[in-house]
Amino acid sequence: GHVQLLPPQNVTLLSKDFAMILTWAPGEGSPPDVTYTVRYESQDRLDKWKKVPYCKNIPRTFCNLTCDLPNLYVKVRARVKALWGRSQSPWVKSQFKDYYSDVELAPPVLSLNVRENSIHVSVSFPLPTCVENLTWKYDLNLWEAGSEDKKKYEGYFRKDTVTINTTALRGNYCFSARALYESINLKHSEFSQPVCVLLKHKG
């Protein structure tokens, strides 16, 4: 006879680091070689469950849906079932979310180009390719190591480089940035880990 395969648990559509990911935990007593299949539906076309080709019979317990979403502004939900041999569990659905208002941002990565009297700071975001054309921005902070007094550079577009004149700066200076995104309200990531440089000027 068929084994009673219990459905996946804690099925959650979560937004993390610019991505929309369905996650779940194996059902109780699941065999080690159980696999999972995921589908999703949009709120504007209910009961049209779309297949996700790269999340069919997978051993892992997550599925990154970001670049499969037909529309970043429409709420979607996903469902997952467990499969083992000829047995399959019932589907379990997640809650509805949409990328536009639910996206959670990751801190950007800074790169510093130190010149004689200036520093060029550019920022890269760990973005999925499908959302690169949305208007992400960033804030940049600069401070002398050990000081609480931060100079803020706010609202730069993602592709912009910030040039800072360092003629008057001596000592250890630190930089940190955060990602910004304007949806229904303004969202921002945590600030990135500080990157510090020692500035010494002749003279």
Secondary structure as a PSIPRED ss2 file (coil, helix, strand):
# PSIPRED VFORMAT (PSIPRED V4.0)

   1 G C   1.000  0.000  0.000
   2 H C   1.000  0.000  0.000
   3 V C   1.000  0.000  0.000
   4 Q C   1.000  0.000  0.000
   5 L C   1.000  0.000  0.000
   6 L C   1.000  0.000  0.000
   7 P C   1.000  0.000  0.000
   8 P C   1.000  0.000  0.000
   9 Q E   0.000  0.000  1.000
  10 N E   0.000  0.000  1.000
  11 V E   0.000  0.000  1.000
  12 T E   0.000  0.000  1.000
  13 L E   0.000  0.000  1.000
  14 L E   0.000  0.000  1.000
  15 S E   0.000  0.000  1.000
  16 K E   0.000  0.000  1.000
  17 D C   1.000  0.000  0.000
  18 F C   1.000  0.000  0.000
  19 A E   0.000  0.000  1.000
  20 M E   0.000  0.000  1.000
  21 I E   0.000  0.000  1.000
  22 L E   0.000  0.000  1.000
  23 T E   0.000  0.000  1.000
  24 W E   0.000  0.000  1.000
  25 A E   0.000  0.000  1.000
  26 P C   1.000  0.000  0.000
  27 G C   1.000  0.000  0.000
  28 E C   1.000  0.000  0.000
  29 G C   1.000  0.000  0.000
  30 S C   1.000  0.000  0.000
  31 P C   1.000  0.000  0.000
  32 P C   1.000  0.000  0.000
  33 D C   1.000  0.000  0.000
  34 V C   1.000  0.000  0.000
  35 T E   0.000  0.000  1.000
  36 Y E   0.000  0.000  1.000
  37 T E   0.000  0.000  1.000
  38 V E   0.000  0.000  1.000
  39 R E   0.000  0.000  1.000
  40 Y E   0.000  0.000  1.000
  41 E E   0.000  0.000  1.000
  42 S E   0.000  0.000  1.000
  43 Q C   1.000  0.000  0.000
  44 D C   1.000  0.000  0.000
  45 R C   1.000  0.000  0.000
  46 L C   1.000  0.000  0.000
  47 D C   1.000  0.000  0.000
  48 K C   1.000  0.000  0.000
  49 W C   1.000  0.000  0.000
  50 K E   0.000  0.000  1.000
  51 K E   0.000  0.000  1.000
  52 V C   1.000  0.000  0.000
  53 P H   0.000  1.000  0.000
  54 Y H   0.000  1.000  0.000
  55 C H   0.000  1.000  0.000
  56 K C   1.000  0.000  0.000
  57 N C   1.000  0.000  0.000
  58 I E   0.000  0.000  1.000
  59 P C   1.000  0.000  0.000
  60 R C   1.000  0.000  0.000
  61 T C   1.000  0.000  0.000
  62 F E   0.000  0.000  1.000
  63 C E   0.000  0.000  1.000
  64 N E   0.000  0.000  1.000
  65 L C   1.000  0.000  0.000
  66 T H   0.000  1.000  0.000
  67 C H   0.000  1.000  0.000
  68 D H   0.000  1.000  0.000
  69 L C   1.000  0.000  0.000
  70 P C   1.000  0.000  0.000
  71 N C   1.000  0.000  0.000
  72 L C   1.000  0.000  0.000
  73 Y C   1.000  0.000  0.000
  74 V C   1.000  0.000  0.000
  75 K C   1.000  0.000  0.000
  76 V E   0.000  0.000  1.000
  77 R E   0.000  0.000  1.000
  78 A E   0.000  0.000  1.000
  79 R E   0.000  0.000  1.000
  80 V E   0.000  0.000  1.000
  81 K E   0.000  0.000  1.000
  82 A E   0.000  0.000  1.000
  83 L E   0.000  0.000  1.000
  84 W E   0.000  0.000  1.000
  85 G C   1.000  0.000  0.000
  86 R C   1.000  0.000  0.000
  87 S E   0.000  0.000  1.000
  88 Q E   0.000  0.000  1.000
  89 S C   1.000  0.000  0.000
  90 P C   1.000  0.000  0.000
  91 W C   1.000  0.000  0.000
  92 V E   0.000  0.000  1.000
  93 K E   0.000  0.000  1.000
  94 S C   1.000  0.000  0.000
  95 Q C   1.000  0.000  0.000
  96 F C   1.000  0.000  0.000
  97 K E   0.000  0.000  1.000
  98 D C   1.000  0.000  0.000
  99 Y H   0.000  1.000  0.000
 100 Y H   0.000  1.000  0.000
 101 S H   0.000  1.000  0.000
 102 D H   0.000  1.000  0.000
 103 V C   1.000  0.000  0.000
 104 E C   1.000  0.000  0.000
 105 L C   1.000  0.000  0.000
 106 A C   1.000  0.000  0.000
 107 P C   1.000  0.000  0.000
 108 P C   1.000  0.000  0.000
 109 V E   0.000  0.000  1.000
 110 L E   0.000  0.000  1.000
 111 S E   0.000  0.000  1.000
 112 L E   0.000  0.000  1.000
 113 N E   0.000  0.000  1.000
 114 V E   0.000  0.000  1.000
 115 R C   1.000  0.000  0.000
 116 E C   1.000  0.000  0.000
 117 N C   1.000  0.000  0.000
 118 S E   0.000  0.000  1.000
 119 I E   0.000  0.000  1.000
 120 H E   0.000  0.000  1.000
 121 V E   0.000  0.000  1.000
 122 S E   0.000  0.000  1.000
 123 V E   0.000  0.000  1.000
 124 S E   0.000  0.000  1.000
 125 F C   1.000  0.000  0.000
 126 P C   1.000  0.000  0.000
 127 L C   1.000  0.000  0.000
 128 P C   1.000  0.000  0.000
 129 T H   0.000  1.000  0.000
 130 C H   0.000  1.000  0.000
 131 V H   0.000  1.000  0.000
 132 E C   1.000  0.000  0.000
 133 N C   1.000  0.000  0.000
 134 L C   1.000  0.000  0.000
 135 T C   1.000  0.000  0.000
 136 W C   1.000  0.000  0.000
 137 K E   0.000  0.000  1.000
 138 Y E   0.000  0.000  1.000
 139 D E   0.000  0.000  1.000
 140 L E   0.000  0.000  1.000
 141 N E   0.000  0.000  1.000
 142 L E   0.000  0.000  1.000
 143 W E   0.000  0.000  1.000
 144 E E   0.000  0.000  1.000
 145 A C   1.000  0.000  0.000
 146 G C   1.000  0.000  0.000
 147 S C   1.000  0.000  0.000
 148 E C   1.000  0.000  0.000
 149 D C   1.000  0.000  0.000
 150 K C   1.000  0.000  0.000
 151 K E   0.000  0.000  1.000
 152 K E   0.000  0.000  1.000
 153 Y E   0.000  0.000  1.000
 154 E E   0.000  0.000  1.000
 155 G E   0.000  0.000  1.000
 156 Y E   0.000  0.000  1.000
 157 F E   0.000  0.000  1.000
 158 R C   1.000  0.000  0.000
 159 K C   1.000  0.000  0.000
 160 D C   1.000  0.000  0.000
 161 T C   1.000  0.000  0.000
 162 V E   0.000  0.000  1.000
 163 T E   0.000  0.000  1.000
 164 I E   0.000  0.000  1.000
 165 N E   0.000  0.000  1.000
 166 T C   1.000  0.000  0.000
 167 T C   1.000  0.000  0.000
 168 A C   1.000  0.000  0.000
 169 L C   1.000  0.000  0.000
 170 R C   1.000  0.000  0.000
 171 G E   0.000  0.000  1.000
 172 N E   0.000  0.000  1.000
 173 Y E   0.000  0.000  1.000
 174 C E   0.000  0.000  1.000
 175 F E   0.000  0.000  1.000
 176 S E   0.000  0.000  1.000
 177 A E   0.000  0.000  1.000
 178 R E   0.000  0.000  1.000
 179 A E   0.000  0.000  1.000
 180 L E   0.000  0.000  1.000
 181 Y E   0.000  0.000  1.000
 182 E E   0.000  0.000  1.000
 183 S C   1.000  0.000  0.000
 184 I C   1.000  0.000  0.000
 185 N C   1.000  0.000  0.000
 186 L E   0.000  0.000  1.000
 187 K E   0.000  0.000  1.000
 188 H E   0.000  0.000  1.000
 189 S C   1.000  0.000  0.000
 190 E C   1.000  0.000  0.000
 191 F C   1.000  0.000  0.000
 192 S C   1.000  0.000  0.000
 193 Q C   1.000  0.000  0.000
 194 P C   1.000  0.000  0.000
 195 V E   0.000  0.000  1.000
 196 C E   0.000  0.000  1.000
 197 V E   0.000  0.000  1.000
 198 L E   0.000  0.000  1.000
 199 L E   0.000  0.000  1.000
 200 K C   1.000  0.000  0.000
 201 H C   1.000  0.000  0.000
 202 K C   1.000  0.000  0.000
 203 G C   1.000  0.000  0.000
